[in-house]
Amino acid sequence: MDERYQLVEGPPSVEDYVALRASSGLRPKRLDQAAAGIDGAWAAAHVVERSTGKTVGMGRCLGDGGWYFHLIDMATLPEHQRRGIGSAVLSYLIGTIDAEAPEGAFISLLADAPGRPLYERFGFTDTTSLGMALRRTTPATR
Ligand SMILES: CC(C)(COP(=O)(O)OP(=O)(O)OC[C@H]1O[C@@H](n2cnc3c(N)ncnc32)[C@H](O)[C@@H]1OP(=O)(O)O)[C@@H](O)C(=O)NCCC(=O)NCCS
């Protein structure tokens, strides 16, 4: 990531969070969902474009502080992708875990196709366990 961008510790605003998810192709979320969850992560970072002040990337980590750490919300606006923003966010989150968690952290994520090469570069490998989910759908998110 070059000097056009600045990594900021903590989550983006609720509005930026919702916009980033939708624009990057992640499942869209409503403002009430984002407002309820935005401060709930164990660690988070977002990236701002210095010239415009616009939030262009983000990532968060859910964790128990002991050994379970789950990375979520990795997203970069399409027009800012392939400039090292996702790598910078991932480095920050993994670095925070390495610095603050006891030895032996288990860092997991559900890898969508666009993120797989990035995660593999950081050493993530497939697990033998298969992720499962139970979705409570609403008309807005179905
Ligand atoms: C996955 C995602 C967050 C990656 O964000 P990003 O900011 O493009 O990430 P990076 O720029 O750090 O890395 C992406 C690629 O660009 C390359 N890259 C990094 N800096 C670069 C540069 N200056 N010039 C050219 N390529 C560069 C990286 O090597 C990397 O290549 P690889 O994927 O083949 O390893 C982004 O593609 C995205 O938002 N996708 C849609 C949402 C999504 O699916 N998220 C993942 C959910 S699990």
The ligand as an SDF file (V2000), in Angstrom:
LIG
                    3D

 48 50  0  0  0  0  0  0  0  0999 V2000
  -10.1180   -9.7840   -1.3260 C   0  0  0  0  0  0  0  0  0  0  0  0
   -9.8680   -8.2870   -1.3340 C   0  0  0  0  0  0  0  0  0  0  0  0
  -10.2830   -7.6860    0.0050 C   0  0  0  0  0  0  0  0  0  0  0  0
   -8.3750   -8.0240   -1.5970 C   0  0  0  0  0  0  0  0  0  0  0  0
   -8.1760   -6.6140   -1.4940 O   0  0  0  0  0  0  0  0  0  0  0  0
   -7.0070   -5.8390   -2.2610 P   0  0  0  0  0  0  0  0  0  0  0  0
   -6.9190   -4.4880   -1.6580 O   0  0  0  0  0  0  0  0  0  0  0  0
   -7.1750   -5.9450   -3.7260 O   0  0  0  0  0  0  0  0  0  0  0  0
   -5.7420   -6.7190   -1.8040 O   0  0  0  0  0  0  0  0  0  0  0  0
   -4.2170   -6.5430   -2.2460 P   0  0  0  0  0  0  0  0  0  0  0  0
   -4.0650   -5.4290   -3.2260 O   0  0  0  0  0  0  0  0  0  0  0  0
   -3.4140   -6.4520   -1.0020 O   0  0  0  0  0  0  0  0  0  0  0  0
   -3.9360   -7.9290   -2.9130 O   0  0  0  0  0  0  0  0  0  0  0  0
   -4.6940   -8.3470   -4.0340 C   0  0  0  0  0  0  0  0  0  0  0  0
   -3.7670   -8.7220   -5.1400 C   0  0  0  0  0  0  0  0  0  0  0  0
   -3.1980   -7.5420   -5.6640 O   0  0  0  0  0  0  0  0  0  0  0  0
   -1.7860   -7.7220   -5.7630 C   0  0  0  0  0  0  0  0  0  0  0  0
   -1.1900   -6.4200   -5.5410 N   0  0  0  0  0  0  0  0  0  0  0  0
   -0.9370   -5.8330   -4.3670 C   0  0  0  0  0  0  0  0  0  0  0  0
   -0.3540   -4.6460   -4.5530 N   0  0  0  0  0  0  0  0  0  0  0  0
   -0.2560   -4.4910   -5.9030 C   0  0  0  0  0  0  0  0  0  0  0  0
    0.2300   -3.4750   -6.7320 C   0  0  0  0  0  0  0  0  0  0  0  0
    0.7590   -2.3600   -6.2350 N   0  0  0  0  0  0  0  0  0  0  0  0
    0.1220   -3.6460   -8.0760 N   0  0  0  0  0  0  0  0  0  0  0  0
   -0.4110   -4.7540   -8.5790 C   0  0  0  0  0  0  0  0  0  0  0  0
   -0.9040   -5.7780   -7.8430 N   0  0  0  0  0  0  0  0  0  0  0  0
   -0.8110   -5.6310   -6.5200 C   0  0  0  0  0  0  0  0  0  0  0  0
   -1.4530   -8.6880   -4.6680 C   0  0  0  0  0  0  0  0  0  0  0  0
   -0.2440   -9.3880   -4.9270 O   0  0  0  0  0  0  0  0  0  0  0  0
   -2.6200   -9.5840   -4.7060 C   0  0  0  0  0  0  0  0  0  0  0  0
   -2.4390  -10.5620   -5.6770 O   0  0  0  0  0  0  0  0  0  0  0  0
   -2.9310  -12.0300   -5.3860 P   0  0  0  0  0  0  0  0  0  0  0  0
   -4.3970  -11.8850   -4.9650 O   0  0  0  0  0  0  0  0  0  0  0  0
   -2.7610  -12.6930   -6.6910 O   0  0  0  0  0  0  0  0  0  0  0  0
   -2.0870  -12.5430   -4.2790 O   0  0  0  0  0  0  0  0  0  0  0  0
  -10.6500   -7.6130   -2.5070 C   0  0  0  0  0  0  0  0  0  0  0  0
  -10.3630   -8.3170   -3.7030 O   0  0  0  0  0  0  0  0  0  0  0  0
  -12.1560   -7.5480   -2.3100 C   0  0  0  0  0  0  0  0  0  0  0  0
  -12.6950   -6.6560   -1.6470 O   0  0  0  0  0  0  0  0  0  0  0  0
  -12.8730   -8.5180   -2.9370 N   0  0  0  0  0  0  0  0  0  0  0  0
  -14.3250   -8.5120   -2.8960 C   0  0  0  0  0  0  0  0  0  0  0  0
  -14.8360   -8.8390   -1.5200 C   0  0  0  0  0  0  0  0  0  0  0  0
  -14.3590  -10.2110   -1.0730 C   0  0  0  0  0  0  0  0  0  0  0  0
  -14.5820  -11.2050   -1.7330 O   0  0  0  0  0  0  0  0  0  0  0  0
  -13.6940  -10.2320    0.0890 N   0  0  0  0  0  0  0  0  0  0  0  0
  -13.1280  -11.4480    0.6410 C   0  0  0  0  0  0  0  0  0  0  0  0
  -14.1020  -12.1130    1.4950 C   0  0  0  0  0  0  0  0  0  0  0  0
  -13.4330  -13.6320    2.1580 S   0  0  0  0  0  0  0  0  0  0  0  0
  1  2  1  0
  2  3  1  0
  2  4  1  0
  2 36  1  0
  4  5  1  0
  5  6  1  0
  6  7  2  0
  6  8  1  0
  6  9  1  0
  9 10  1  0
 10 11  2  0
 10 12  1  0
 10 13  1  0
 13 14  1  0
 14 15  1  0
 15 16  1  0
 15 30  1  0
 16 17  1  0
 17 18  1  0
 17 28  1  0
 18 19  1  0
 18 27  1  0
 19 20  2  0
 20 21  1  0
 21 22  1  0
 21 27  2  0
 22 23  1  0
 22 24  2  0
 24 25  1  0
 25 26  2  0
 26 27  1  0
 28 29  1  0
 28 30  1  0
 30 31  1  0
 31 32  1  0
 32 33  2  0
 32 34  1  0
 32 35  1  0
 36 37  1  0
 36 38  1  0
 38 39  2  0
 38 40  1  0
 40 41  1  0
 41 42  1  0
 42 43  1  0
 43 44  2  0
 43 45  1  0
 45 46  1  0
 46 47  1  0
 47 48  1  0
M  END
$$$$
